[in-house]
């Protein structure tokens, strides 16, 4: 609860009226003083009652990427009450990962409303929703403003920003390394697994088996690419974030071109896969990845077989041992 600028003016005027009432003993002045004090008291009480019994739910309608405008759904509900809630402002703390701003004119008793708004996440990460929204009101007199942080369930996962790397990829794929064009040698039909490309679902086999079945094909070596991402003790947090965004953009572009991508960081390996679901597995990891201090950086030397791209933070990284076998090497400071 806080007093607004208009409230301070009312307090000043009330104080002056109070002094005048004491000096003059005029009954009319006392009546005016009592009215002004009543307005202040009502303002405090109504703003408190106006926020009671309100719950909020947040549902993302799109994948959330840092720096990209996306849509979320806000659902406001009010428990049984005889009074409506009016003039509700919804915002987020300035230090949060995402900025949310909305206004609700009226929320009726035992009712709910849904609103779809655009938001632009500021940076990647896992955002716990509880206590992250600020619900405030100055209704009805704007002399006082009351705010609460409603309890919210769930989290929002914000992916790294995707950048345009067309020039880089054109130079990479022009060196006799043709991307996958969609023509594959049929090998067998098997059960669908998470990360498989849904374009290759075998619908007849699916109808017969009663579950999703997919056509598995022999994958040429040139269609497999491993991305080694170095998250070992980055010298600068700024360049580390830039390299994360670059790795996400590179993975997205390669999968879009039909490659089977394996993504490897210190202590985590995401096996070969393609399609949007596989890309989300990589983005899920990049959304929450943090610098590692593990010198061993548990990666088998055999993982470097085949085509690979290496994204390095510095020459002191344990991943430097894969430099000789990598087709391309990118340093975070140069991205």
BELSULVEN-V222932 format. One record per residue. N is the residue number from 1. RES is the residue in one letter. SS is DSSP state (helix for helix, strand for strand, loop for the rest). BURIAL is + if it has 9 or more other ideal C-beta (glycine too) atoms within 8 Angstrom, else -. Layout:
n=(N/N)
res=(RES/RES)
ss=(SS/SS)
burial=(BURIAL/BURIAL)
This chain:
n=(1/2/3/4/5/6/7/8/9/10/11/12/13/14/15/16/17/18/19/20/21/22/23/24/25/26/27/28/29/30/31/32/33/34/35/36/37/38/39/40/41/42/43/44/45/46/47/48/49/50/51/52/53/54/55/56/57/58/59/60/61/62/63/64/65/66/67/68/69/70/71/72/73/74/75/76/77/78/79/80/81/82/83/84/85/86/87/88/89/90/91/92/93/94/95/96/97/98/99/100/101/102/103/104/105/106/107/108/109/110/111/112/113/114/115/116/117/118/119/120/121/122/123/124/125/126/127/128/129/130/131/132/133/134/135/136/137/138/139/140/141/142/143/144/145/146/147/148/149/150/151/152/153/154/155/156/157/158/159/160/161/162/163/164/165/166/167/168/169/170/171/172/173/174/175/176/177/178/179/180/181/182/183/184/185/186/187/188/189/190/191/192/193/194/195/196/197/198/199/200/201/202/203/204/205/206/207/208/209/210/211/212/213/214/215/216/217/218/219/220/221/222/223/224/225/226/227/228/229/230/231/232/233/234/235/236/237/238/239/240/241/242/243/244/245/246/247/248/249/250/251/252/253/254/255/256/257/258/259/260/261/262/263/264/265/266/267/268/269/270/271/272/273/274/275/276/277/278/279/280/281/282/283/284/285/286/287/288/289/290/291/292/293/294/295/296/297/298/299/300/301/302/303/304/305/306/307/308/309/310/311/312/313/314/315/316/317/318/319/320/321/322/323/324/325/326/327/328/329/330/331/332/333/334/335)
res=(X/X/X/X/X/X/X/X/X/X/X/X/X/X/X/X/X/X/X/X/X/X/X/X/X/X/X/X/X/X/X/X/X/X/X/X/X/X/X/X/X/X/X/X/X/X/X/X/X/X/X/X/X/X/X/X/X/X/X/X/X/X/X/X/X/X/X/X/X/X/X/X/X/X/X/X/X/X/X/X/X/X/X/X/X/X/X/X/X/X/X/X/X/X/X/X/X/X/X/X/X/X/X/X/X/X/X/X/X/X/X/X/X/X/X/X/X/X/X/X/X/X/X/X/X/X/X/X/X/X/X/X/X/X/X/X/X/X/X/X/X/X/X/X/X/X/X/X/X/X/X/X/X/X/X/X/X/X/X/X/X/X/X/X/X/X/X/X/X/X/X/X/X/X/X/X/X/X/X/X/X/X/X/X/X/X/X/X/X/X/X/X/X/X/X/X/X/X/X/X/X/X/X/X/X/X/X/X/X/X/X/X/X/X/X/X/X/X/X/X/X/X/X/X/X/X/X/X/X/X/X/X/X/X/X/X/X/X/X/X/X/X/X/X/X/X/X/X/X/X/X/X/X/X/X/X/X/X/X/X/X/X/X/X/X/X/X/X/X/X/X/X/X/X/X/X/X/X/X/X/X/X/X/X/X/X/X/X/X/X/X/X/X/X/X/X/X/X/X/X/X/X/X/X/X/X/X/X/X/X/X/X/X/X/X/X/X/X/X/X/X/X/X/X/X/X/X/X/X/X/X/X/X/X/X)
ss=(loop/strand/strand/loop/helix/helix/helix/helix/helix/helix/helix/helix/helix/helix/helix/helix/helix/helix/helix/helix/helix/helix/helix/helix/loop/loop/helix/helix/helix/helix/helix/helix/helix/helix/helix/helix/helix/helix/helix/helix/helix/helix/helix/helix/helix/helix/helix/helix/helix/helix/loop/loop/loop/strand/strand/strand/strand/strand/strand/strand/loop/loop/loop/strand/strand/loop/loop/loop/strand/strand/strand/strand/strand/strand/strand/strand/strand/strand/loop/loop/loop/loop/loop/loop/strand/strand/strand/strand/strand/strand/strand/strand/loop/loop/loop/loop/loop/strand/strand/loop/loop/strand/strand/strand/strand/strand/strand/loop/loop/loop/loop/strand/strand/strand/strand/strand/strand/strand/strand/strand/strand/loop/loop/loop/strand/strand/strand/strand/loop/loop/loop/loop/strand/strand/strand/strand/strand/loop/loop/loop/loop/loop/loop/strand/strand/strand/strand/strand/loop/loop/loop/loop/loop/loop/strand/strand/strand/strand/strand/loop/loop/loop/loop/loop/loop/helix/helix/helix/helix/helix/helix/helix/helix/loop/loop/loop/loop/loop/loop/loop/loop/loop/loop/loop/strand/strand/strand/strand/strand/strand/strand/loop/loop/loop/loop/loop/loop/helix/helix/helix/strand/loop/helix/helix/helix/helix/helix/helix/helix/loop/loop/loop/strand/strand/strand/strand/strand/strand/loop/loop/helix/helix/helix/strand/strand/strand/strand/strand/strand/loop/loop/strand/loop/loop/loop/loop/helix/helix/helix/helix/helix/helix/helix/helix/helix/helix/helix/helix/helix/helix/helix/helix/helix/helix/helix/helix/loop/loop/loop/strand/strand/strand/strand/strand/strand/loop/loop/strand/strand/strand/strand/strand/strand/loop/loop/helix/helix/helix/helix/helix/helix/helix/helix/helix/helix/helix/helix/helix/loop/loop/loop/strand/loop/loop/loop/loop/loop/loop/loop/loop/helix/helix/helix/helix/loop/loop/loop/strand/strand/strand/strand/strand/loop/loop/loop/loop/loop/helix/helix/helix/helix/helix/loop/loop/loop/loop/loop/strand/strand/strand/strand/helix/helix/helix/loop)
burial=(-/-/-/+/-/-/+/+/-/+/+/-/+/+/-/-/+/+/-/+/+/-/-/-/-/-/-/-/+/+/-/+/+/-/-/+/+/-/+/+/-/+/+/+/-/+/+/+/-/+/+/-/-/+/+/+/+/+/-/+/-/-/-/+/+/+/-/+/-/+/+/+/+/+/+/+/+/+/-/-/+/-/-/-/+/+/+/+/+/+/+/+/-/-/-/+/+/+/+/+/-/+/-/+/-/-/+/-/+/-/-/-/-/-/+/-/+/-/+/+/+/+/-/+/-/+/+/-/+/-/-/+/+/+/+/+/+/+/+/-/+/+/+/+/+/+/+/-/-/+/-/+/-/-/-/+/+/+/+/+/+/+/-/-/+/-/-/-/+/-/-/+/+/-/-/-/-/-/+/+/-/-/-/+/-/-/-/-/-/-/-/+/-/-/+/+/-/-/-/+/+/+/-/-/+/+/-/-/-/-/-/-/+/+/+/-/+/-/+/-/-/-/+/+/+/+/+/+/+/+/+/+/+/+/-/-/-/-/+/+/+/+/+/+/+/+/+/+/+/+/+/+/+/+/+/-/+/+/+/+/+/+/+/+/+/+/-/-/+/+/-/-/+/+/+/-/+/+/+/+/+/+/+/+/+/+/+/+/+/-/-/+/-/+/-/-/+/-/+/-/-/-/+/+/-/-/+/+/+/+/+/+/+/+/-/-/+/+/+/+/-/+/+/-/-/+/-/-/-/+/+/+/-/-/+)
